[in-house]
Every structure is written in structure tokens, then in C-alpha cells.
Amino acid sequence: MDTLGDRLQYARKKSGYTQNTLAETIGVSRGVIFNLEKNKTIPQTIVINAICRTLDINSDWLVNGVGEMENTESGASQSDKILKELYEFVKDLSEDEQLYLLDTAKALKQRLSRNTSL
């Protein structure tokens, strides 16, 4: 298994998914999965993250062939997983967009704390 495509196909089949069912589960077209397995496209981070989450596999293994296939983060708390996903989403935004989201989160936290103290 020298390529991302080889590893993806192996993990997908081992987990019992067809190209169609994996594509439907992560919200992409079957062609995206087909092209990844044939090494015709460079995968987007969001697609890799969705595949790894769905198949419960290690992204370093999928992308680079490094480490074990099985996800070693299965013991991580739900909060850790959410924070990691938030980071992956936010890191590519502009600084202004990041600051806007931070201000929004702070305002939400403040509003929720006011509502619970009533």
C-alpha cells in the first residue's frame, strides 16, 4: 500500500463501505472517492478528516502511510474531538474571520451564563 489511494481503498473495504456509501456518508460524490482511490486528485483536508472520522482511521496513516491504520484517538474525549475539528475549520480563515468567530463564541458563552443564572 504505497499510495493514499491504496490505503483508502483498503480501509474502506475493511470497514464494509462501497465508494457510494462512503461518499454519501461524508457528503461528497462517488467521483471524489473514486478519484482519490485512483490518485487522480489531491484530497482536501475536510474530506480527509471526514473519511478518517467515518472509517475511524489515523489521518497520518491515510495521507502519509505513517503509523497504525486504526485511530489511536478513540480514547479522546468528545470535547477534544470537537476542539480539534474547530481548529481544522478555523485555521484557514483570515485573522479577521477568526476574531469574529472568537467574539461570537464569547458572546454566546456570556449569554448562556446569564440565562442559567436566572
C-alpha positions as CSV (number, residue, x, y, z in Angstrom):
1,M,0.0,0.0,0.0
2,D,2.2,2.7,-1.3
3,T,-0.3,5.4,-2.1
4,L,-3.1,7.2,-0.4
5,G,-5.5,5.7,-2.9
6,D,-4.3,2.2,-2.0
7,R,-4.7,2.8,1.7
8,L,-8.1,4.5,1.3
9,Q,-9.4,1.6,-0.8
10,Y,-8.1,-0.9,1.8
11,A,-9.6,0.9,4.8
12,R,-12.9,1.5,3.0
13,K,-13.3,-2.2,2.1
14,K,-12.2,-3.3,5.5
15,S,-14.9,-1.2,7.1
16,G,-17.5,-2.5,4.7
17,Y,-18.2,0.6,2.7
18,T,-18.6,0.9,-1.0
19,Q,-17.5,4.0,-2.8
20,N,-21.1,5.1,-2.9
21,T,-21.9,4.5,0.7
22,L,-18.7,6.2,1.9
23,A,-19.4,9.2,-0.4
24,E,-22.9,9.5,0.9
25,T,-21.9,9.2,4.5
26,I,-19.3,12.1,4.2
27,G,-21.4,14.2,1.8
28,V,-19.3,14.1,-1.4
29,S,-19.9,12.5,-4.8
30,R,-18.8,9.0,-5.6
31,G,-16.4,10.5,-8.1
32,V,-14.4,12.1,-5.2
33,I,-13.8,8.8,-3.6
34,F,-13.0,7.2,-7.0
35,N,-10.5,9.9,-7.9
36,L,-8.8,9.7,-4.5
37,E,-8.5,5.9,-4.8
38,K,-7.0,6.3,-8.3
39,N,-4.7,9.0,-7.0
40,K,-6.1,11.5,-9.6
41,T,-6.7,14.3,-7.2
42,I,-5.1,15.9,-4.1
43,P,-7.5,15.5,-1.2
44,Q,-8.9,18.4,0.7
45,T,-8.3,18.4,4.4
46,I,-12.0,18.4,5.2
47,V,-12.5,15.3,3.0
48,I,-9.6,13.5,4.7
49,N,-11.0,14.4,8.1
50,A,-14.4,13.1,7.2
51,I,-13.1,9.9,5.8
52,C,-10.9,9.3,8.9
53,R,-13.7,10.0,11.2
54,T,-16.1,7.8,9.3
55,L,-13.7,4.9,9.0
56,D,-12.1,5.5,12.4
57,I,-8.6,5.6,10.9
58,N,-5.5,7.6,11.6
59,S,-5.1,10.5,9.1
60,D,-1.2,10.3,9.2
61,W,-1.6,6.7,8.1
62,L,-4.0,7.5,5.3
63,V,-2.2,10.5,3.9
64,N,1.5,9.6,4.5
65,G,1.5,5.9,5.3
66,V,2.9,6.6,8.8
67,G,1.8,4.8,12.0
68,E,-1.0,2.4,12.5
69,M,-4.2,2.4,10.4
70,E,-6.5,2.3,13.4
71,N,-7.2,5.7,15.0
72,T,-5.4,5.9,18.3
73,E,-7.6,8.9,19.4
74,S,-10.6,6.7,20.2
75,G,-10.0,7.3,23.9
76,A,-10.0,11.0,23.4
77,S,-12.9,12.9,24.9
78,Q,-15.7,14.2,22.8
79,S,-14.6,17.7,23.7
80,D,-11.1,17.1,22.4
81,K,-12.5,15.9,19.1
82,I,-14.8,18.9,18.8
83,L,-11.9,21.3,19.6
84,K,-9.7,19.6,17.0
85,E,-12.4,19.9,14.4
86,L,-13.0,23.5,15.2
87,Y,-9.2,24.2,14.9
88,E,-9.1,22.5,11.5
89,F,-12.0,24.6,10.3
90,V,-10.8,27.9,11.7
91,K,-7.1,27.7,10.9
92,D,-7.6,28.6,7.2
93,L,-9.7,31.6,7.9
94,S,-8.4,35.1,7.8
95,E,-7.4,36.7,11.1
96,D,-10.5,39.0,10.9
97,E,-12.7,36.0,10.4
98,Q,-11.0,34.2,13.3
99,L,-11.5,37.2,15.6
100,Y,-15.2,37.4,14.5
101,L,-15.7,33.8,15.5
102,L,-13.9,34.3,18.8
103,D,-16.1,37.3,19.6
104,T,-19.2,35.3,18.6
105,A,-18.2,32.4,20.9
106,K,-17.5,34.8,23.8
107,A,-20.9,36.5,23.3
108,L,-22.6,33.1,23.2
109,K,-20.9,32.0,26.4
110,Q,-21.9,35.2,28.2
111,R,-25.5,34.9,27.0
112,L,-25.7,31.3,28.1
113,S,-24.2,32.1,31.6
114,R,-26.8,34.9,32.0
115,N,-29.7,32.5,31.1
116,T,-28.5,29.8,33.5
117,S,-28.2,32.3,36.4
118,L,-31.9,33.4,36.1
